[in-house]
Amino acid sequence: MEKPADVTHPIHALLQRRWSPRAFADRMVEPEQLQSLFEAARWAPSSNNEQPWHFIVGTKADPSAHDRLVACLKEGNRKWAFRAPVLILSVARLNLEDEGAPNRHAWHDTGMAALSLCLQATALGLVTHQMAGFEIEKARTDLGIPAGYEPVAMIAVGYPGDPASLPDYLRERELKPRERKAVTEFVSHGRWNGPPEWPTR
């Protein structure tokens, strides 16, 4: 199922096509496809090239690994995300590698790597859905995440599925048109709340 964004101004088709469905097909993601996702994440930008991201992956090819990640999800997400053949937890290293000082950009940079992964997935015909709804402490304990690293988001990855597989209330959300705030609601020119007027020269 495709659900391209109804854009006001032209954007790249890859960005327009990326969305976060909950319906996943009963089809494995090929290893070479997964490798491409993490290669895309590898080349994401980061402050001072710290690359503070780490990803923990569970696929249905290894049911115990997949089950461990499913078990970390909150119930609302578990109801649909268990069908995704791949679950990924993004993790941020909170301190600079050499200095040990806090890296205030770690979360931002980990998000950049996650978006790179998601856009590569879209380019390959896969779909992704990022989730904040998971048990952070359970993930930290059950997945062996060391001190100094912070779980950020869970990402479901797979091929697009049939919305009919979802409970009624989720199917309605799946089929509902996508919505976003207007650019004028979050862009300012020159100062906070400055009208977003674009200089022509």
HUTA-V92612 format. One record per residue. N is the residue number from 1. RES is the residue in three letters. PHI is phi in radians with two decimals (* if undefined). PSI is psi as a letter, one per 40 degrees, with the letter a starting at -180 (999 if undefined). BURIAL is # if it has 9 or more other C-alpha atoms within 8 Angstrom, else .. Layout:
# HUTA-V92612
n=(N N)
res=(RES RES)
phi=(PHI PHI)
psi=(PSI PSI)
burial=(BURIAL BURIAL)
This chain:
# HUTA-V92612
n=(1 2 3 4 5 6 7 8 9 10 11 12 13 14 15 16 17 18 19 20 21 22 23 24 25 26 27 28 29 30 31 32 33 34 35 36 37 38 39 40 41 42 43 44 45 46 47 48 49 50 51 52 53 54 55 56 57 58 59 60 61 62 63 64 65 66 67 68 69 70 71 72 73 74 75 76 77 78 79 80 81 82 83 84 85 86 87 88 89 90 91 92 93 94 95 96 97 98 99 100 101 102 103 104 105 106 107 108 109 110 111 112 113 114 115 116 117 118 119 120 121 122 123 124 125 126 127 128 129 130 131 132 133 134 135 136 137 138 139 140 141 142 143 144 145 146 147 148 149 150 151 152 153 154 155 156 157 158 159 160 161 162 163 164 165 166 167 168 169 170 171 172 173 174 175 176 177 178 179 180 181 182 183 184 185 186 187 188 189 190 191 192 193 194 195 196 197 198 199 200 201)
res=(MET GLU LYS PRO ALA ASP VAL THR HIS PRO ILE HIS ALA LEU LEU GLN ARG ARG TRP SER PRO ARG ALA PHE ALA ASP ARG MET VAL GLU PRO GLU GLN LEU GLN SER LEU PHE GLU ALA ALA ARG TRP ALA PRO SER SER ASN ASN GLU GLN PRO TRP HIS PHE ILE VAL GLY THR LYS ALA ASP PRO SER ALA HIS ASP ARG LEU VAL ALA CYS LEU LYS GLU GLY ASN ARG LYS TRP ALA PHE ARG ALA PRO VAL LEU ILE LEU SER VAL ALA ARG LEU ASN LEU GLU ASP GLU GLY ALA PRO ASN ARG HIS ALA TRP HIS ASP THR GLY MET ALA ALA LEU SER LEU CYS LEU GLN ALA THR ALA LEU GLY LEU VAL THR HIS GLN MET ALA GLY PHE GLU ILE GLU LYS ALA ARG THR ASP LEU GLY ILE PRO ALA GLY TYR GLU PRO VAL ALA MET ILE ALA VAL GLY TYR PRO GLY ASP PRO ALA SER LEU PRO ASP TYR LEU ARG GLU ARG GLU LEU LYS PRO ARG GLU ARG LYS ALA VAL THR GLU PHE VAL SER HIS GLY ARG TRP ASN GLY PRO PRO GLU TRP PRO THR ARG)
phi=(* -1.80 -2.54 -1.12 -1.15 -1.53 -1.46 -1.54 -2.25 -1.08 -2.36 -1.09 -1.01 -1.09 -1.21 -1.20 -1.46 -1.17 -2.62 -2.12 -1.31 -1.98 -1.68 -2.13 -1.30 -1.46 -2.54 -1.24 -1.55 -1.12 -0.96 -1.19 -1.18 -1.05 -1.05 -1.13 -1.06 -1.36 -1.15 -1.09 -1.09 -1.01 -1.70 -1.20 -1.27 -2.69 -1.05 0.98 0.97 -1.23 0.84 -1.42 -1.54 -2.53 -2.25 -1.86 -2.00 -2.28 -2.05 -1.22 -1.20 -2.20 -0.95 -1.18 -1.17 -1.09 -1.08 -1.09 -1.26 -0.99 -1.12 -1.42 -1.26 -1.26 -0.96 -1.03 -1.42 -1.08 -1.06 -2.11 -1.24 -1.09 -1.34 -1.11 -1.24 -2.33 -2.13 -2.29 -1.89 -1.48 -2.36 -1.90 -1.43 -1.44 -2.04 -1.13 -1.10 -1.57 -1.42 1.39 -1.30 -1.03 -1.82 -1.22 -1.78 -1.04 -1.18 -1.01 -1.17 -1.11 -1.12 -1.09 -1.15 -1.13 -1.15 -1.01 -1.05 -1.18 -1.19 -1.10 -1.04 -1.03 -1.09 -1.61 1.49 -1.64 -2.20 -2.35 -2.50 -1.57 -2.32 -1.55 -1.44 -2.57 -1.47 -1.11 -1.20 -1.11 -1.09 -1.06 -1.34 -1.22 -1.77 1.20 -1.35 -1.34 -1.06 1.58 -2.12 -2.18 -1.06 -1.93 -2.68 -1.66 -2.25 -1.59 -2.33 3.10 -1.56 -1.07 -2.01 -1.60 -0.99 -1.11 -1.32 -1.60 -1.02 -0.90 -1.17 -1.40 -1.08 -1.06 -1.16 -1.10 -1.60 -1.18 -1.02 -1.30 -2.34 -2.51 -1.10 -1.22 -0.96 -1.12 -1.47 -2.37 -2.06 -2.12 -1.92 1.46 -2.83 -1.02 1.13 -1.22 -0.95 -1.32 -1.71 -1.66 -1.02 -1.71 -2.73)
psi=(h i g i i g i d i h i i d d d d d h a g i e h i i g h i h i d d d d d d d d d d d d e i i i h f f d g e i i h h h h i e d g d d d d d d d d d e i i d d d d d d e d d h e h h h h i h h h e i i d d d e i h g e e d d d d d d d d d d d d d d d d d d e e i i i h i h e g i h d d d d d d d e f h i i e i h h c i i h h h a i i a h d e e i i d d d d d d d e i i i i i i i d e e e h i h d i h e h h g h h i e 999)
burial=(. . . . . . . . . . . . . # . # # # # . # # # # # # . . # . . . # # . # # # . # # . . # # # . . . . # # # # . . # # # # . . # . # # # # # # . # # # . . # # . # # . # # # # # # # # # # # # # # . . . . . . . . . # # . # # . # # # # # # # # # # # . . . # # # # # # . # # # . . # # # . . . . # . . . # # # # # # # # # # # # # # # . . # . . . # # . . # . . . . . . . . . . . . # # # . . . . . . . . . . . .)
